[in-house]
Amino acid sequence: MNLYIIRHGETDFNSCERYAGSTDVPLNSDGIRQAENTAKILGNINFDVIISSPLIRAMKTAEIINKYNTKPSIIIIDEFAERNVGVFEGLTREEVKAKFPELWARQCTRQLDDAPVNGETIRQFDNRIARGMNMIREKYADKTVLLVCHGFVSRMINRQINSLKFEEMHSFTLDNCQVVKYIL
């Protein structure tokens, strides 16, 4: 499989460095422009399928890219939604540190089985992403696939593909509408 992973275009939460997580925030005008520019760059690649997170920022990016491509189906796979960061959603890091200092301190130790209140643990999130990856490996093994997802999702996929330890995964980051290719 040729797997292209793209992070969705910019949102107002991204530009203000707010945790979006599972909050369904739309692309802003810069995000739409980024998606259109990336769509033109990817326009010469014949994707067999485009897979998207169910969140609007990813789905809109997928739709924009699809306008410039061979118009394959866009498949929504819930497993590729961004990590739910519970009470952190909508807040900046500074706001989280001020409002939830003990919880922030625990999160900074990157414990795999600890989560913000009402959020997912890293281990739960990793297992969800692994389920999604197994689905696309089984169904699209010999295809060219575009996956439109999120920053932390792409980080977790990169960790899994490259067999990185959890503490090593944070060195990988995709900017908005940045693309990475894997051959699986």
C-alpha positions as a printed NumPy array, in Angstrom:
array([[  0.   ,   0.   ,   0.   ],
       [  1.096,   3.528,  -0.743],
       [ -0.254,   5.47 ,   2.206],
       [ -0.269,   9.249,   2.124],
       [ -1.168,  10.929,   5.396],
       [ -2.134,  14.572,   5.548],
       [ -2.995,  16.679,   8.544],
       [ -6.116,  18.781,   8.028],
       [ -5.919,  22.492,   7.18 ],
       [ -5.656,  25.167,   9.833],
       [ -8.491,  25.999,  12.227],
       [ -8.909,  28.972,  14.526],
       [ -8.011,  26.633,  17.399],
       [ -4.706,  25.8  ,  15.654],
       [ -3.866,  29.446,  15.049],
       [ -4.504,  30.248,  18.745],
       [ -2.741,  27.066,  19.917],
       [ -5.877,  25.703,  21.576],
       [ -6.497,  22.019,  22.147],
       [ -9.164,  20.968,  19.663],
       [ -9.157,  17.233,  20.311],
       [-12.588,  15.806,  19.573],
       [-14.193,  19.26 ,  19.401],
       [-15.579,  19.652,  15.884],
       [-14.059,  22.96 ,  14.762],
       [-14.096,  23.998,  11.072],
       [-11.244,  25.073,   8.85 ],
       [-10.549,  28.794,   8.794],
       [ -9.849,  30.703,   5.571],
       [ -6.118,  29.909,   5.801],
       [ -6.966,  26.228,   6.27 ],
       [ -9.134,  26.219,   3.159],
       [ -6.333,  27.881,   1.187],
       [ -3.804,  25.368,   2.533],
       [ -6.056,  22.464,   1.519],
       [ -6.497,  23.879,  -1.987],
       [ -2.742,  24.349,  -2.421],
       [ -2.028,  20.834,  -1.184],
       [ -4.805,  19.452,  -3.406],
       [ -3.097,  20.932,  -6.457],
       [  0.22 ,  19.357,  -5.438],
       [ -1.441,  15.963,  -4.926],
       [ -3.542,  16.289,  -8.086],
       [ -1.259,  14.06 , -10.17 ],
       [ -1.541,  11.129,  -7.738],
       [ -4.333,   8.681,  -8.525],
       [ -5.713,   7.784,  -5.123],
       [ -7.865,   4.675,  -5.044],
       [ -9.568,   5.875,  -1.892],
       [ -9.551,   8.872,   0.412],
       [-10.106,   8.111,   4.081],
       [-11.018,  10.819,   6.547],
       [-11.534,  11.327,  10.223],
       [-15.202,  12.078,  10.991],
       [-14.331,  15.562,  12.265],
       [-15.351,  18.449,   9.993],
       [-11.846,  19.91 ,   9.684],
       [-10.555,  16.652,   8.214],
       [-13.634,  15.946,   6.102],
       [-13.54 ,  19.419,   4.516],
       [ -9.832,  19.002,   3.734],
       [-10.627,  15.626,   2.13 ],
       [-13.433,  17.152,   0.059],
       [-11.18 ,  19.946,  -1.208],
       [ -8.441,  17.478,  -2.163],
       [-10.978,  15.251,  -3.884],
       [-12.001,  18.113,  -6.203],
       [ -8.491,  18.04 ,  -7.709],
       [ -8.127,  14.281,  -7.879],
       [ -9.745,  11.35 ,  -9.634],
       [-12.808,  11.691,  -7.414],
       [-12.516,   8.436,  -5.477],
       [-14.935,   7.729,  -2.663],
       [-14.294,   9.446,   0.644],
       [-14.573,   6.869,   3.411],
       [-15.097,   8.072,   6.992],
       [-13.385,   5.927,   9.62 ],
       [-14.169,   6.979,  13.177],
       [-10.951,   5.452,  14.524],
       [ -8.977,   8.316,  12.96 ],
       [-10.682,  11.092,  14.965],
       [ -8.298,  13.18 ,  17.044],
       [ -7.616,  12.182,  20.652],
       [-10.278,  13.329,  23.068],
       [ -8.401,  15.477,  25.579],
       [-11.42 ,  16.011,  27.836],
       [-11.353,  19.15 ,  29.969],
       [ -8.323,  20.463,  28.025],
       [-10.374,  20.965,  24.853],
       [-10.748,  24.587,  23.841],
       [ -7.977,  25.72 ,  26.186],
       [ -4.402,  26.798,  25.513],
       [ -1.521,  25.139,  27.349],
       [ -1.204,  28.185,  29.596],
       [ -4.914,  28.055,  30.445],
       [ -4.665,  24.332,  31.222],
       [ -1.621,  24.889,  33.465],
       [ -3.471,  27.625,  35.381],
       [ -6.84 ,  25.851,  35.625],
       [ -5.645,  22.252,  36.149],
       [ -2.065,  22.409,  37.527],
       [ -2.019,  18.914,  39.084],
       [ -3.645,  17.311,  36.052],
       [ -1.223,  19.149,  33.743],
       [  1.759,  17.939,  35.766],
       [  0.545,  14.337,  35.464],
       [  0.021,  14.697,  31.703],
       [  3.532,  16.048,  31.287],
       [  4.932,  12.768,  32.576],
       [  3.233,  11.17 ,  29.537],
       [  1.674,   8.344,  31.474],
       [  0.078,   5.876,  29.068],
       [ -2.912,   5.103,  31.276],
       [ -3.704,   8.587,  32.58 ],
       [ -6.001,  11.031,  30.81 ],
       [ -7.44 ,  14.482,  31.269],
       [-10.845,  14.29 ,  32.964],
       [-13.369,  12.935,  30.399],
       [-10.558,  12.258,  27.899],
       [ -8.778,   9.27 ,  26.4  ],
       [ -5.582,   7.778,  27.71 ],
       [ -2.638,   7.46 ,  25.35 ],
       [ -3.052,   3.681,  25.427],
       [ -6.768,   3.868,  24.538],
       [ -5.967,   6.28 ,  21.724],
       [ -3.128,   4.081,  20.442],
       [ -5.411,   1.037,  20.397],
       [ -8.085,   2.96 ,  18.487],
       [ -5.576,   4.125,  15.863],
       [ -4.212,   0.556,  15.563],
       [ -7.754,  -0.705,  14.847],
       [ -8.128,   1.898,  12.092],
       [ -4.762,   1.028,  10.581],
       [ -5.632,  -2.681,  10.614],
       [ -8.88 ,  -1.915,   8.77 ],
       [ -7.148,  -0.018,   5.983],
       [ -4.313,  -2.554,   5.713],
       [ -6.837,  -5.373,   5.287],
       [ -9.125,  -3.595,   2.854],
       [ -6.667,  -1.531,   0.796],
       [ -3.42 ,  -3.533,   0.93 ],
       [ -2.571,  -3.049,  -2.753],
       [ -4.025,   0.466,  -3.153],
       [ -2.897,   4.074,  -3.083],
       [ -4.628,   5.624,  -0.083],
       [ -4.884,   9.173,   1.222],
       [ -5.704,   9.468,   4.916],
       [ -6.802,  12.909,   6.105],
       [ -6.466,  13.105,   9.856],
       [ -4.99 ,  15.112,  12.733],
       [ -1.675,  15.996,  14.287],
       [ -1.685,  13.518,  17.14 ],
       [ -3.256,  10.807,  14.978],
       [ -0.446,  11.175,  12.432],
       [  2.109,  11.074,  15.245],
       [  0.637,   7.835,  16.574],
       [  0.523,   6.267,  13.091],
       [  4.168,   7.213,  12.537],
       [  5.029,   5.647,  15.911],
       [  3.262,   2.426,  14.989],
       [  4.685,   2.162,  11.454],
       [  8.238,   2.864,  12.623],
       [  7.973,   0.765,  15.824],
       [  8.885,   3.739,  18.007],
       [  8.532,   3.794,  21.761],
       [  5.835,   6.107,  23.064],
       [  8.388,   8.578,  24.379],
       [ 10.018,   8.727,  20.928],
       [  6.858,   9.623,  19.016],
       [  6.835,  13.302,  19.988],
       [  9.716,  14.14 ,  17.651],
       [  7.373,  13.654,  14.654],
       [  4.982,  16.472,  13.811],
       [  2.949,  17.352,  10.738],
       [  2.037,  20.975,  10.127],
       [ -1.414,  21.799,   8.778],
       [ -1.792,  20.266,   5.294],
       [  1.659,  18.707,   5.413],
       [  1.833,  15.28 ,   3.756],
       [  3.947,  12.229,   4.529],
       [  4.113,   9.031,   2.458],
       [  4.601,   5.485,   3.713],
       [  5.004,   2.317,   1.677],
       [  3.496,  -0.556,   3.637]])
